[in-house]
Amino acid sequence: MEMAEEIRAEMVANVWKVVASAGDTVSEGDTLVILESMKMEIPVVAESDGVVRQLAVNEGDVVQDGDLIAVID
């Protein structure tokens, strides 16, 4: 069994759009969440195939560097 993958923010940003939902099956490269920082949209993508177990953010949230965004396993 593989370890669950935690996807974390790499910068301070606003959560502009949540694309995936808990329970969704995703493939590597699928967009989970779109962040907005300094007028740029930054897609947060799945780094492996799996199922979204948890989405830890909502639209309008502000994330800090290192904050948990999603868990995939």
Z-matrix of the N, CA and C atoms (Angstrom, degrees):
N
C 1 1.462
C 2 1.526 1 109.89
N 3 1.311 2 115.90 1 134.32
C 4 1.458 3 119.94 2 -179.20
C 5 1.520 4 110.77 3 -81.63
N 6 1.315 5 114.20 4 155.38
C 7 1.462 6 119.61 5 174.84
C 8 1.532 7 108.98 6 -72.64
N 9 1.309 8 115.89 7 147.70
C 10 1.462 9 119.37 8 174.35
C 11 1.519 10 108.61 9 -66.26
N 12 1.310 11 115.80 10 143.67
C 13 1.461 12 121.33 11 179.75
C 14 1.522 13 108.96 12 -97.93
N 15 1.321 14 115.67 13 124.95
C 16 1.457 15 120.15 14 175.91
C 17 1.526 16 108.42 15 -96.44
N 18 1.305 17 115.89 16 127.85
C 19 1.466 18 120.71 17 177.30
C 20 1.521 19 106.70 18 -104.35
N 21 1.325 20 114.81 19 123.76
C 22 1.461 21 120.41 20 -174.30
C 23 1.521 22 110.94 21 -120.84
N 24 1.329 23 115.27 22 154.09
C 25 1.463 24 121.24 23 177.93
C 26 1.525 25 109.56 24 -66.34
N 27 1.319 26 116.12 25 143.42
C 28 1.456 27 121.20 26 178.69
C 29 1.526 28 111.80 27 -106.66
N 30 1.331 29 115.86 28 4.28
C 31 1.463 30 120.26 29 -179.83
C 32 1.525 31 108.47 30 -164.90
N 33 1.318 32 115.69 31 167.84
C 34 1.458 33 120.67 32 171.40
C 35 1.521 34 107.58 33 -75.22
N 36 1.334 35 116.77 34 127.63
C 37 1.464 36 119.84 35 -177.21
C 38 1.521 37 109.68 36 -159.29
N 39 1.328 38 114.85 37 163.88
C 40 1.457 39 121.50 38 171.99
C 41 1.520 40 108.87 39 -92.41
N 42 1.332 41 116.61 40 142.54
C 43 1.463 42 120.46 41 173.64
C 44 1.524 43 106.41 42 -81.20
N 45 1.333 44 115.92 43 106.85
C 46 1.461 45 120.87 44 -175.22
C 47 1.522 46 110.44 45 -84.40
N 48 1.322 47 117.55 46 -43.91
C 49 1.459 48 120.69 47 -177.69
C 50 1.522 49 109.88 48 -149.31
N 51 1.324 50 115.59 49 134.80
C 52 1.466 51 121.60 50 173.86
C 53 1.527 52 106.60 51 -100.91
N 54 1.332 53 116.67 52 118.47
C 55 1.458 54 122.03 53 -174.22
C 56 1.528 55 111.47 54 -95.97
N 57 1.325 56 116.85 55 -42.96
C 58 1.469 57 121.55 56 -176.81
C 59 1.531 58 110.31 57 -93.63
N 60 1.312 59 115.30 58 164.39
C 61 1.465 60 122.13 59 176.31
C 62 1.516 61 109.39 60 -128.37
N 63 1.326 62 116.51 61 155.16
C 64 1.465 63 120.43 62 174.83
C 65 1.523 64 108.23 63 -56.97
N 66 1.312 65 115.99 64 135.20
C 67 1.461 66 121.20 65 -178.80
C 68 1.511 67 113.64 66 96.67
N 69 1.343 68 117.35 67 -13.66
C 70 1.468 69 120.52 68 178.87
C 71 1.527 70 110.51 69 -69.30
N 72 1.316 71 116.10 70 141.38
C 73 1.458 72 121.33 71 169.97
C 74 1.519 73 107.40 72 -88.76
N 75 1.337 74 116.31 73 127.15
C 76 1.462 75 120.36 74 -177.83
C 77 1.523 76 110.25 75 -123.66
N 78 1.318 77 114.83 76 156.69
C 79 1.458 78 122.06 77 175.25
C 80 1.515 79 108.97 78 -110.77
N 81 1.318 80 115.55 79 157.05
C 82 1.458 81 119.84 80 177.54
C 83 1.519 82 109.44 81 -53.16
N 84 1.325 83 116.33 82 129.95
C 85 1.462 84 121.45 83 179.83
C 86 1.515 85 114.51 84 95.80
N 87 1.342 86 118.20 85 -11.65
C 88 1.467 87 120.31 86 177.45
C 89 1.530 88 110.18 87 -67.63
N 90 1.316 89 116.42 88 139.80
C 91 1.461 90 120.98 89 177.82
C 92 1.521 91 109.78 90 -76.81
N 93 1.338 92 115.50 91 131.11
C 94 1.470 93 121.71 92 178.00
C 95 1.523 94 110.91 93 -100.35
N 96 1.316 95 114.94 94 -46.14
C 97 1.462 96 122.74 95 -174.14
C 98 1.525 97 106.83 96 -145.51
N 99 1.328 98 116.60 97 148.61
C 100 1.461 99 120.32 98 172.74
C 101 1.526 100 107.71 99 -114.09
N 102 1.324 101 115.05 100 122.52
C 103 1.460 102 121.30 101 177.58
C 104 1.516 103 108.67 102 -96.69
N 105 1.330 104 115.94 103 157.36
C 106 1.465 105 121.16 104 175.91
C 107 1.518 106 107.57 105 -128.39
N 108 1.319 107 115.01 106 126.91
C 109 1.454 108 120.61 107 177.74
C 110 1.516 109 108.45 108 -145.33
N 111 1.314 110 116.29 109 127.95
C 112 1.473 111 121.76 110 179.35
C 113 1.531 112 111.09 111 51.94
N 114 1.328 113 116.54 112 44.31
C 115 1.469 114 124.16 113 177.34
C 116 1.524 115 113.86 114 67.36
N 117 1.329 116 117.60 115 12.47
C 118 1.463 117 121.22 116 177.05
C 119 1.518 118 108.70 117 -109.35
N 120 1.323 119 116.40 118 139.71
C 121 1.463 120 121.54 119 174.85
C 122 1.521 121 108.47 120 -92.13
N 123 1.313 122 116.10 121 127.90
C 124 1.463 123 121.14 122 -177.70
C 125 1.524 124 108.48 123 -120.59
N 126 1.337 125 117.89 124 109.18
C 127 1.461 126 118.64 125 178.14
C 128 1.530 127 110.69 126 -73.64
N 129 1.317 128 115.36 127 137.73
C 130 1.465 129 121.72 128 172.86
C 131 1.523 130 105.60 129 -103.67
N 132 1.335 131 116.89 130 119.35
C 133 1.460 132 120.48 131 -171.70
C 134 1.522 133 111.77 132 -114.20
N 135 1.324 134 114.87 133 156.27
C 136 1.463 135 120.94 134 173.96
C 137 1.522 136 108.55 135 -67.80
N 138 1.320 137 116.08 136 135.39
C 139 1.460 138 120.57 137 -179.80
C 140 1.523 139 111.89 138 -95.37
N 141 1.329 140 115.41 139 -1.93
C 142 1.472 141 119.98 140 177.07
C 143 1.524 142 108.45 141 -157.60
N 144 1.329 143 116.57 142 164.89
C 145 1.463 144 121.27 143 174.44
C 146 1.522 145 108.54 144 -72.60
N 147 1.320 146 116.99 145 147.72
C 148 1.462 147 119.54 146 176.93
C 149 1.507 148 111.95 147 166.03
N 150 1.323 149 114.64 148 -162.28
C 151 1.459 150 122.31 149 179.98
C 152 1.522 151 107.96 150 -119.29
N 153 1.338 152 116.06 151 134.04
C 154 1.463 153 120.55 152 177.41
C 155 1.527 154 108.06 153 -70.64
N 156 1.315 155 116.75 154 113.47
C 157 1.464 156 121.84 155 179.45
C 158 1.517 157 111.85 156 -88.34
N 159 1.341 158 115.65 157 -32.73
C 160 1.458 159 119.30 158 -177.34
C 161 1.511 160 108.96 159 -151.42
N 162 1.314 161 115.76 160 137.45
C 163 1.469 162 121.63 161 167.50
C 164 1.520 163 105.47 162 -114.27
N 165 1.316 164 116.36 163 118.78
C 166 1.469 165 120.49 164 -171.65
C 167 1.523 166 112.98 165 -97.17
N 168 1.336 167 117.32 166 6.10
C 169 1.468 168 120.52 167 -178.32
C 170 1.527 169 110.56 168 -129.80
N 171 1.312 170 114.65 169 158.44
C 172 1.460 171 122.48 170 174.41
C 173 1.519 172 108.54 171 -126.52
N 174 1.335 173 116.14 172 156.80
C 175 1.460 174 120.14 173 177.00
C 176 1.525 175 109.19 174 -56.22
N 177 1.321 176 115.95 175 134.65
C 178 1.461 177 121.55 176 -179.62
C 179 1.514 178 113.94 177 95.19
N 180 1.342 179 117.95 178 -13.16
C 181 1.465 180 120.73 179 176.93
C 182 1.528 181 110.02 180 -67.73
N 183 1.314 182 115.52 181 156.50
C 184 1.464 183 121.83 182 170.33
C 185 1.517 184 106.81 183 -110.32
N 186 1.330 185 116.54 184 126.40
C 187 1.463 186 120.51 185 178.01
C 188 1.522 187 109.73 186 -106.01
N 189 1.308 188 114.90 187 147.19
C 190 1.462 189 122.30 188 175.65
C 191 1.523 190 108.49 189 -102.77
N 192 1.311 191 116.25 190 160.97
C 193 1.463 192 121.34 191 176.59
C 194 1.532 193 109.17 192 -54.10
N 195 1.321 194 116.55 193 123.41
C 196 1.455 195 121.58 194 178.63
C 197 1.515 196 115.32 195 96.58
N 198 1.334 197 117.69 196 -9.94
C 199 1.468 198 120.35 197 179.05
C 200 1.528 199 110.78 198 -65.40
N 201 1.313 200 115.86 199 143.19
C 202 1.464 201 121.63 200 177.13
C 203 1.524 202 110.04 201 -70.39
N 204 1.345 203 114.99 202 130.74
C 205 1.467 204 120.65 203 176.11
C 206 1.524 205 110.23 204 -104.91
N 207 1.335 206 116.24 205 -47.96
C 208 1.470 207 119.60 206 -176.87
C 209 1.517 208 110.20 207 -154.37
N 210 1.339 209 115.16 208 160.26
C 211 1.456 210 122.16 209 173.52
C 212 1.521 211 107.23 210 -124.63
N 213 1.328 212 116.12 211 129.36
C 214 1.476 213 122.22 212 -179.98
C 215 1.512 214 107.72 213 -123.43
N 216 1.346 215 116.38 214 135.66
C 217 1.475 216 118.16 215 170.97
C 218 1.514 217 110.07 216 -144.04
